[in-house]
Amino acid sequence: MTRGVLPLALTMGEPAGIGGEITLKAWLRRAKNVPPFVVIDDADRLRALAAGMGLAVPVQAVNDPGEAPGVFATALPVLHRPLARPSRPGLLDPANAAAVVAAIEQAVALVLAGRAAAVVTNPLHKQVMYEAGFKFPGHTEFLGDLAGARRAVMMLACPGLRVVPVTVHLGLGEAVRALRTEDIVACGEITAAALRSDFGIAAPRLAVAALNPHAGEGGTLGREEIDVIAPAVAALRAKGIGAFGPAAADTLFHARARQGYDAALCMYHDQALIPLKTIDFDRGVNATLGLPFVRTSPDHGTALDIAGTGKASELSLMAALEMAADMAARRRGQPHA
């Protein structure tokens, strides 16, 4: 794989979670096709974490992301952003939320300025962020606001499956009430555009999942398929997008069915995430579509219960780093894997 010299900008995520650990482990496996990255984090925290976990990771503070590719082979390059208070694995501290947010803002600014290739984010802990005054449901909405995007769409991907939830962080009852034809169409348009520009799929095929059992059984088990979803499929097809559905969700995700589409539009959060995490829990990636820059993230949370124990897997972060580099290379018209 040929990539440009710009590094990826990796954020710290929740400092009490596993983000620091998987960052250190990903650097240790840099020979496994992990592209160069610079992490925006507290360098002293990472040094202490590496020492405490017995990970042989030299941490080198850098002043500019342009230094990172030259450093990456022998040390983990860090744009130092000190925490307000020392962090301890598993123990949340709202005082550090400002540094977490600032790391995301800095990563976005670097990419928009052409000083980093893409943004990769370690997981947030939403509760402690809300306690500190964070106003967004999660990364996706915050990044969309920073970018001034009309709509930011969350895609979850692993080898063999890509899914896009139309409604995301809503209770199930609220998600059903919130489901609208125009939102399905907007998600489909953004997804199709991203599949072309970021994944190299010239004629994307979108499966549009039904909401109700058996796709509503002709309206006897609910009318959302007739009144909301089918009109969205028709609108997408009228726009030249290869969409089909509403497709019964219970038969949409087995191996043979997955060969018939490039991404599935799902009507609510768990309809998308359950099959993806069942198929490949360790290598799932969260990618934000509809932004003027590339952003990916591991498809897991902060895992406070295992933070600092050495049990956290770095595979999802490695997949997120590799996907971000590939997506960014496609946008720049460079060769990719």
TORKOL-4160 file (C-alpha; in steps of 0.2 Angstrom, whole numbers, padded with zeros to 4 digits, m for minus):
337
<pt num="1" X="0000" Y="0000" Z="0000"/>
<pt num="2" X="0006" Y="0017" Z="m0005"/>
<pt num="3" X="0001" Y="0031" Z="0006"/>
<pt num="4" X="0006" Y="0050" Z="0008"/>
<pt num="5" X="0018" Y="0057" Z="0021"/>
<pt num="6" X="0004" Y="0065" Z="0031"/>
<pt num="7" X="0000" Y="0056" Z="0047"/>
<pt num="8" X="m0017" Y="0051" Z="0054"/>
<pt num="9" X="m0022" Y="0062" Z="0069"/>
<pt num="10" X="m0027" Y="0050" Z="0083"/>
<pt num="11" X="m0037" Y="0057" Z="0098"/>
<pt num="12" X="m0035" Y="0052" Z="0116"/>
<pt num="13" X="m0053" Y="0048" Z="0120"/>
<pt num="14" X="m0058" Y="0045" Z="0138"/>
<pt num="15" X="m0042" Y="0044" Z="0147"/>
<pt num="16" X="m0049" Y="0033" Z="0161"/>
<pt num="17" X="m0054" Y="0020" Z="0147"/>
<pt num="18" X="m0044" Y="0008" Z="0136"/>
<pt num="19" X="m0039" Y="0021" Z="0122"/>
<pt num="20" X="m0022" Y="0024" Z="0129"/>
<pt num="21" X="m0018" Y="0005" Z="0130"/>
<pt num="22" X="m0024" Y="0001" Z="0113"/>
<pt num="23" X="m0015" Y="0016" Z="0106"/>
<pt num="24" X="0001" Y="0009" Z="0113"/>
<pt num="25" X="m0002" Y="m0008" Z="0107"/>
<pt num="26" X="m0006" Y="m0002" Z="0090"/>
<pt num="27" X="0010" Y="0006" Z="0089"/>
<pt num="28" X="0019" Y="m0010" Z="0094"/>
<pt num="29" X="0011" Y="m0018" Z="0080"/>
<pt num="30" X="0016" Y="m0005" Z="0067"/>
<pt num="31" X="0024" Y="m0017" Z="0056"/>
<pt num="32" X="0007" Y="m0025" Z="0053"/>
<pt num="33" X="0001" Y="m0012" Z="0040"/>
<pt num="34" X="m0003" Y="0001" Z="0053"/>
<pt num="35" X="0000" Y="0018" Z="0045"/>
<pt num="36" X="0009" Y="0032" Z="0054"/>
<pt num="37" X="m0001" Y="0042" Z="0066"/>
<pt num="38" X="0002" Y="0055" Z="0079"/>
<pt num="39" X="m0008" Y="0054" Z="0095"/>
<pt num="40" X="m0015" Y="0070" Z="0103"/>
<pt num="41" X="m0014" Y="0065" Z="0121"/>
<pt num="42" X="m0005" Y="0069" Z="0137"/>
<pt num="43" X="0013" Y="0062" Z="0134"/>
<pt num="44" X="0016" Y="0059" Z="0152"/>
<pt num="45" X="0000" Y="0049" Z="0154"/>
<pt num="46" X="0005" Y="0038" Z="0140"/>
<pt num="47" X="0023" Y="0036" Z="0147"/>
<pt num="48" X="0016" Y="0031" Z="0164"/>
<pt num="49" X="0003" Y="0019" Z="0156"/>
<pt num="50" X="0016" Y="0010" Z="0146"/>
<pt num="51" X="0028" Y="0008" Z="0161"/>
<pt num="52" X="0014" Y="0002" Z="0172"/>
<pt num="53" X="0008" Y="m0011" Z="0159"/>
<pt num="54" X="0026" Y="m0016" Z="0154"/>
<pt num="55" X="0024" Y="m0011" Z="0136"/>
<pt num="56" X="0040" Y="m0006" Z="0128"/>
<pt num="57" X="0034" Y="0010" Z="0119"/>
<pt num="58" X="0045" Y="0025" Z="0119"/>
<pt num="59" X="0034" Y="0041" Z="0119"/>
<pt num="60" X="0041" Y="0056" Z="0110"/>
<pt num="61" X="0033" Y="0073" Z="0111"/>
<pt num="62" X="0033" Y="0082" Z="0094"/>
<pt num="63" X="0028" Y="0100" Z="0090"/>
<pt num="64" X="0021" Y="0097" Z="0073"/>
<pt num="65" X="0012" Y="0082" Z="0065"/>
<pt num="66" X="0024" Y="0084" Z="0051"/>
<pt num="67" X="0037" Y="0076" Z="0062"/>
<pt num="68" X="0027" Y="0061" Z="0066"/>
<pt num="69" X="0032" Y="0050" Z="0050"/>
<pt num="70" X="0050" Y="0052" Z="0054"/>
<pt num="71" X="0048" Y="0047" Z="0072"/>
<pt num="72" X="0035" Y="0033" Z="0070"/>
<pt num="73" X="0047" Y="0019" Z="0066"/>
<pt num="74" X="0056" Y="0021" Z="0083"/>
<pt num="75" X="0044" Y="0030" Z="0095"/>
<pt num="76" X="0026" Y="0034" Z="0097"/>
<pt num="77" X="0024" Y="0053" Z="0092"/>
<pt num="78" X="0013" Y="0063" Z="0103"/>
<pt num="79" X="0006" Y="0081" Z="0102"/>
<pt num="80" X="0006" Y="0084" Z="0120"/>
<pt num="81" X="m0010" Y="0090" Z="0127"/>
<pt num="82" X="m0010" Y="0089" Z="0147"/>
<pt num="83" X="m0024" Y="0083" Z="0157"/>
<pt num="84" X="m0031" Y="0094" Z="0171"/>
<pt num="85" X="m0029" Y="0080" Z="0183"/>
<pt num="86" X="m0019" Y="0063" Z="0182"/>
<pt num="87" X="m0030" Y="0050" Z="0176"/>
<pt num="88" X="m0032" Y="0032" Z="0183"/>
<pt num="89" X="m0039" Y="0017" Z="0173"/>
<pt num="90" X="m0057" Y="0015" Z="0176"/>
<pt num="91" X="m0060" Y="0030" Z="0186"/>
<pt num="92" X="m0069" Y="0044" Z="0177"/>
<pt num="93" X="m0065" Y="0062" Z="0180"/>
<pt num="94" X="m0076" Y="0076" Z="0172"/>
<pt num="95" X="m0061" Y="0088" Z="0175"/>
<pt num="96" X="m0052" Y="0080" Z="0160"/>
<pt num="97" X="m0067" Y="0081" Z="0148"/>
<pt num="98" X="m0061" Y="0098" Z="0142"/>
<pt num="99" X="m0044" Y="0090" Z="0136"/>
<pt num="100" X="m0054" Y="0076" Z="0127"/>
<pt num="101" X="m0064" Y="0089" Z="0118"/>
<pt num="102" X="m0049" Y="0099" Z="0113"/>
<pt num="103" X="m0040" Y="0084" Z="0106"/>
<pt num="104" X="m0055" Y="0081" Z="0094"/>
<pt num="105" X="m0055" Y="0099" Z="0089"/>
<pt num="106" X="m0036" Y="0099" Z="0086"/>
<pt num="107" X="m0037" Y="0084" Z="0076"/>
<pt num="108" X="m0051" Y="0091" Z="0065"/>
<pt num="109" X="m0041" Y="0108" Z="0063"/>
<pt num="110" X="m0026" Y="0098" Z="0058"/>
<pt num="111" X="m0035" Y="0088" Z="0044"/>
<pt num="112" X="m0044" Y="0104" Z="0038"/>
<pt num="113" X="m0027" Y="0113" Z="0037"/>
<pt num="114" X="m0020" Y="0099" Z="0027"/>
<pt num="115" X="m0007" Y="0094" Z="0040"/>
<pt num="116" X="m0015" Y="0077" Z="0044"/>
<pt num="117" X="m0023" Y="0064" Z="0032"/>
<pt num="118" X="m0038" Y="0059" Z="0043"/>
<pt num="119" X="m0045" Y="0059" Z="0060"/>
<pt num="120" X="m0046" Y="0043" Z="0070"/>
<pt num="121" X="m0054" Y="0044" Z="0087"/>
<pt num="122" X="m0053" Y="0034" Z="0103"/>
<pt num="123" X="m0069" Y="0030" Z="0112"/>
<pt num="124" X="m0078" Y="0043" Z="0123"/>
<pt num="125" X="m0088" Y="0040" Z="0139"/>
<pt num="126" X="m0104" Y="0050" Z="0135"/>
<pt num="127" X="m0110" Y="0051" Z="0153"/>
<pt num="128" X="m0094" Y="0060" Z="0160"/>
<pt num="129" X="m0094" Y="0071" Z="0144"/>
<pt num="130" X="m0112" Y="0076" Z="0148"/>
<pt num="131" X="m0108" Y="0080" Z="0166"/>
<pt num="132" X="m0095" Y="0091" Z="0160"/>
<pt num="133" X="m0107" Y="0101" Z="0148"/>
<pt num="134" X="m0104" Y="0092" Z="0132"/>
<pt num="135" X="m0119" Y="0096" Z="0121"/>
<pt num="136" X="m0119" Y="0082" Z="0108"/>
<pt num="137" X="m0125" Y="0064" Z="0108"/>
<pt num="138" X="m0108" Y="0058" Z="0102"/>
<pt num="139" X="m0093" Y="0059" Z="0091"/>
<pt num="140" X="m0104" Y="0059" Z="0075"/>
<pt num="141" X="m0114" Y="0074" Z="0079"/>
<pt num="142" X="m0100" Y="0084" Z="0086"/>
<pt num="143" X="m0089" Y="0081" Z="0071"/>
<pt num="144" X="m0103" Y="0086" Z="0060"/>
<pt num="145" X="m0105" Y="0102" Z="0069"/>
<pt num="146" X="m0086" Y="0106" Z="0068"/>
<pt num="147" X="m0087" Y="0103" Z="0050"/>
<pt num="148" X="m0103" Y="0112" Z="0046"/>
<pt num="149" X="m0109" Y="0097" Z="0038"/>
<pt num="150" X="m0127" Y="0096" Z="0032"/>
<pt num="151" X="m0129" Y="0079" Z="0039"/>
<pt num="152" X="m0116" Y="0067" Z="0047"/>
<pt num="153" X="m0120" Y="0048" Z="0045"/>
<pt num="154" X="m0113" Y="0034" Z="0055"/>
<pt num="155" X="m0107" Y="0019" Z="0046"/>
<pt num="156" X="m0101" Y="0003" Z="0054"/>
<pt num="157" X="m0090" Y="m0008" Z="0044"/>
<pt num="158" X="m0081" Y="m0025" Z="0046"/>
<pt num="159" X="m0074" Y="m0037" Z="0032"/>
<pt num="160" X="m0090" Y="m0043" Z="0024"/>
<pt num="161" X="m0103" Y="m0030" Z="0030"/>
<pt num="162" X="m0106" Y="m0012" Z="0031"/>
<pt num="163" X="m0122" Y="m0005" Z="0040"/>
<pt num="164" X="m0129" Y="0013" Z="0042"/>
<pt num="165" X="m0142" Y="0016" Z="0056"/>
<pt num="166" X="m0154" Y="0029" Z="0050"/>
<pt num="167" X="m0159" Y="0033" Z="0068"/>
<pt num="168" X="m0145" Y="0032" Z="0081"/>
<pt num="169" X="m0144" Y="0036" Z="0099"/>
<pt num="170" X="m0163" Y="0036" Z="0103"/>
<pt num="171" X="m0173" Y="0024" Z="0113"/>
<pt num="172" X="m0182" Y="0011" Z="0103"/>
<pt num="173" X="m0200" Y="0019" Z="0104"/>
<pt num="174" X="m0193" Y="0036" Z="0100"/>
<pt num="175" X="m0183" Y="0029" Z="0085"/>
<pt num="176" X="m0199" Y="0022" Z="0078"/>
<pt num="177" X="m0208" Y="0038" Z="0080"/>
<pt num="178" X="m0193" Y="0048" Z="0073"/>
<pt num="179" X="m0192" Y="0038" Z="0057"/>
<pt num="180" X="m0195" Y="0048" Z="0042"/>
<pt num="181" X="m0194" Y="0045" Z="0023"/>
<pt num="182" X="m0183" Y="0060" Z="0020"/>
<pt num="183" X="m0170" Y="0054" Z="0033"/>
<pt num="184" X="m0169" Y="0037" Z="0025"/>
<pt num="185" X="m0166" Y="0046" Z="0008"/>
<pt num="186" X="m0153" Y="0057" Z="0015"/>
<pt num="187" X="m0144" Y="0043" Z="0023"/>
<pt num="188" X="m0145" Y="0033" Z="0007"/>
<pt num="189" X="m0138" Y="0047" Z="m0004"/>
<pt num="190" X="m0123" Y="0051" Z="0008"/>
<pt num="191" X="m0119" Y="0032" Z="0010"/>
<pt num="192" X="m0119" Y="0029" Z="m0009"/>
<pt num="193" X="m0108" Y="0045" Z="m0012"/>
<pt num="194" X="m0096" Y="0038" Z="0001"/>
<pt num="195" X="m0096" Y="0021" Z="m0006"/>
<pt num="196" X="m0090" Y="0029" Z="m0022"/>
<pt num="197" X="m0078" Y="0041" Z="m0016"/>
<pt num="198" X="m0070" Y="0033" Z="m0001"/>
<pt num="199" X="m0072" Y="0014" Z="m0004"/>
<pt num="200" X="m0070" Y="0014" Z="m0023"/>
<pt num="201" X="m0087" Y="0006" Z="m0027"/>
<pt num="202" X="m0093" Y="0013" Z="m0044"/>
<pt num="203" X="m0111" Y="0007" Z="m0043"/>
<pt num="204" X="m0116" Y="0005" Z="m0025"/>
<pt num="205" X="m0130" Y="m0007" Z="m0020"/>
<pt num="206" X="m0140" Y="m0002" Z="m0004"/>
<pt num="207" X="m0151" Y="m0014" Z="0005"/>
<pt num="208" X="m0165" Y="m0005" Z="0015"/>
<pt num="209" X="m0170" Y="m0015" Z="0030"/>
<pt num="210" X="m0188" Y="m0016" Z="0035"/>
<pt num="211" X="m0193" Y="m0010" Z="0053"/>
<pt num="212" X="m0207" Y="m0023" Z="0057"/>
<pt num="213" X="m0206" Y="m0042" Z="0058"/>
<pt num="214" X="m0208" Y="m0050" Z="0040"/>
<pt num="215" X="m0207" Y="m0032" Z="0033"/>
<pt num="216" X="m0224" Y="m0028" Z="0040"/>
<pt num="217" X="m0234" Y="m0042" Z="0032"/>
<pt num="218" X="m0243" Y="m0031" Z="0020"/>
<pt num="219" X="m0247" Y="m0019" Z="0034"/>
<pt num="220" X="m0254" Y="m0031" Z="0046"/>
<pt num="221" X="m0239" Y="m0030" Z="0058"/>
<pt num="222" X="m0236" Y="m0011" Z="0055"/>
<pt num="223" X="m0237" Y="0002" Z="0041"/>
<pt num="224" X="m0220" Y="0009" Z="0042"/>
<pt num="225" X="m0214" Y="m0001" Z="0027"/>
<pt num="226" X="m0229" Y="0005" Z="0017"/>
<pt num="227" X="m0229" Y="0023" Z="0022"/>
<pt num="228" X="m0211" Y="0027" Z="0026"/>
<pt num="229" X="m0198" Y="0015" Z="0020"/>
<pt num="230" X="m0205" Y="0010" Z="0003"/>
<pt num="231" X="m0207" Y="0028" Z="m0003"/>
<pt num="232" X="m0189" Y="0031" Z="0002"/>
<pt num="233" X="m0183" Y="0016" Z="m0008"/>
<pt num="234" X="m0192" Y="0023" Z="m0023"/>
<pt num="235" X="m0185" Y="0040" Z="m0021"/>
<pt num="236" X="m0167" Y="0033" Z="m0020"/>
<pt num="237" X="m0170" Y="0023" Z="m0036"/>
<pt num="238" X="m0177" Y="0038" Z="m0044"/>
<pt num="239" X="m0160" Y="0047" Z="m0040"/>
<pt num="240" X="m0151" Y="0033" Z="m0049"/>
<pt num="241" X="m0145" Y="0024" Z="m0033"/>
<pt num="242" X="m0146" Y="0005" Z="m0033"/>
<pt num="243" X="m0158" Y="0003" Z="m0018"/>
<pt num="244" X="m0170" Y="m0012" Z="m0014"/>
<pt num="245" X="m0181" Y="m0015" Z="0000"/>
<pt num="246" X="m0190" Y="m0014" Z="0012"/>
<pt num="247" X="m0181" Y="m0031" Z="0016"/>
<pt num="248" X="m0185" Y="m0042" Z="0031"/>
<pt num="249" X="m0171" Y="m0039" Z="0043"/>
<pt num="250" X="m0171" Y="m0057" Z="0049"/>
<pt num="251" X="m0165" Y="m0063" Z="0033"/>
<pt num="252" X="m0154" Y="m0048" Z="0028"/>
<pt num="253" X="m0137" Y="m0052" Z="0036"/>
<pt num="254" X="m0133" Y="m0071" Z="0033"/>
<pt num="255" X="m0118" Y="m0074" Z="0022"/>
<pt num="256" X="m0127" Y="m0077" Z="0005"/>
<pt num="257" X="m0138" Y="m0061" Z="0008"/>
<pt num="258" X="m0123" Y="m0050" Z="0011"/>
<pt num="259" X="m0116" Y="m0054" Z="m0006"/>
<pt num="260" X="m0131" Y="m0044" Z="m0014"/>
<pt num="261" X="m0127" Y="m0027" Z="m0007"/>
<pt num="262" X="m0113" Y="m0015" Z="m0002"/>
<pt num="263" X="m0121" Y="m0007" Z="0013"/>
<pt num="264" X="m0137" Y="m0010" Z="0023"/>
<pt num="265" X="m0148" Y="0005" Z="0028"/>
<pt num="266" X="m0155" Y="0000" Z="0045"/>
<pt num="267" X="m0169" Y="0008" Z="0054"/>
<pt num="268" X="m0162" Y="0009" Z="0072"/>
<pt num="269" X="m0146" Y="0007" Z="0081"/>
<pt num="270" X="m0146" Y="m0011" Z="0087"/>
<pt num="271" X="m0153" Y="m0017" Z="0070"/>
<pt num="272" X="m0137" Y="m0012" Z="0063"/>
<pt num="273" X="m0124" Y="m0015" Z="0076"/>
<pt num="274" X="m0130" Y="m0033" Z="0082"/>
<pt num="275" X="m0126" Y="m0041" Z="0065"/>
<pt num="276" X="m0110" Y="m0032" Z="0063"/>
<pt num="277" X="m0103" Y="m0036" Z="0080"/>
<pt num="278" X="m0109" Y="m0054" Z="0079"/>
<pt num="279" X="m0100" Y="m0056" Z="0063"/>
<pt num="280" X="m0083" Y="m0048" Z="0068"/>
<pt num="281" X="m0083" Y="m0040" Z="0085"/>
<pt num="282" X="m0064" Y="m0037" Z="0086"/>
<pt num="283" X="m0062" Y="m0028" Z="0069"/>
<pt num="284" X="m0077" Y="m0017" Z="0067"/>
<pt num="285" X="m0074" Y="0001" Z="0062"/>
<pt num="286" X="m0085" Y="0016" Z="0064"/>
<pt num="287" X="m0084" Y="0028" Z="0050"/>
<pt num="288" X="m0092" Y="0045" Z="0049"/>
<pt num="289" X="m0099" Y="0049" Z="0031"/>
<pt num="290" X="m0104" Y="0066" Z="0025"/>
<pt num="291" X="m0089" Y="0076" Z="0032"/>
<pt num="292" X="m0076" Y="0086" Z="0022"/>
<pt num="293" X="m0063" Y="0075" Z="0029"/>
<pt num="294" X="m0061" Y="0056" Z="0034"/>
<pt num="295" X="m0065" Y="0050" Z="0051"/>
<pt num="296" X="m0065" Y="0033" Z="0058"/>
<pt num="297" X="m0065" Y="0025" Z="0076"/>
<pt num="298" X="m0064" Y="0008" Z="0084"/>
<pt num="299" X="m0082" Y="0001" Z="0085"/>
<pt num="300" X="m0082" Y="m0001" Z="0104"/>
<pt num="301" X="m0083" Y="0009" Z="0120"/>
<pt num="302" X="m0071" Y="0014" Z="0134"/>
<pt num="303" X="m0072" Y="m0003" Z="0143"/>
<pt num="304" X="m0069" Y="0005" Z="0160"/>
<pt num="305" X="m0070" Y="m0013" Z="0168"/>
<pt num="306" X="m0054" Y="m0019" Z="0159"/>
<pt num="307" X="m0045" Y="m0002" Z="0158"/>
<pt num="308" X="m0027" Y="m0005" Z="0164"/>
<pt num="309" X="m0028" Y="m0024" Z="0165"/>
<pt num="310" X="m0019" Y="m0027" Z="0148"/>
<pt num="311" X="m0034" Y="m0036" Z="0141"/>
<pt num="312" X="m0040" Y="m0024" Z="0129"/>
<pt num="313" X="m0038" Y="m0028" Z="0110"/>
<pt num="314" X="m0031" Y="m0016" Z="0098"/>
<pt num="315" X="m0038" Y="m0025" Z="0083"/>
<pt num="316" X="m0052" Y="m0013" Z="0080"/>
<pt num="317" X="m0041" Y="0002" Z="0082"/>
<pt num="318" X="m0029" Y="m0005" Z="0070"/>
<pt num="319" X="m0043" Y="m0008" Z="0057"/>
<pt num="320" X="m0049" Y="0010" Z="0060"/>
<pt num="321" X="m0032" Y="0017" Z="0056"/>
<pt num="322" X="m0030" Y="0006" Z="0041"/>
<pt num="323" X="m0047" Y="0011" Z="0034"/>
<pt num="324" X="m0044" Y="0029" Z="0037"/>
<pt num="325" X="m0028" Y="0029" Z="0028"/>
<pt num="326" X="m0036" Y="0020" Z="0013"/>
<pt num="327" X="m0051" Y="0031" Z="0013"/>
<pt num="328" X="m0040" Y="0047" Z="0013"/>
<pt num="329" X="m0029" Y="0040" Z="m0001"/>
<pt num="330" X="m0044" Y="0037" Z="m0012"/>
<pt num="331" X="m0050" Y="0055" Z="m0009"/>
<pt num="332" X="m0033" Y="0061" Z="m0014"/>
<pt num="333" X="m0033" Y="0049" Z="m0029"/>
<pt num="334" X="m0017" Y="0040" Z="m0023"/>
<pt num="335" X="m0015" Y="0021" Z="m0024"/>
<pt num="336" X="m0022" Y="0011" Z="m0010"/>
<pt num="337" X="m0024" Y="m0007" Z="m0005"/>
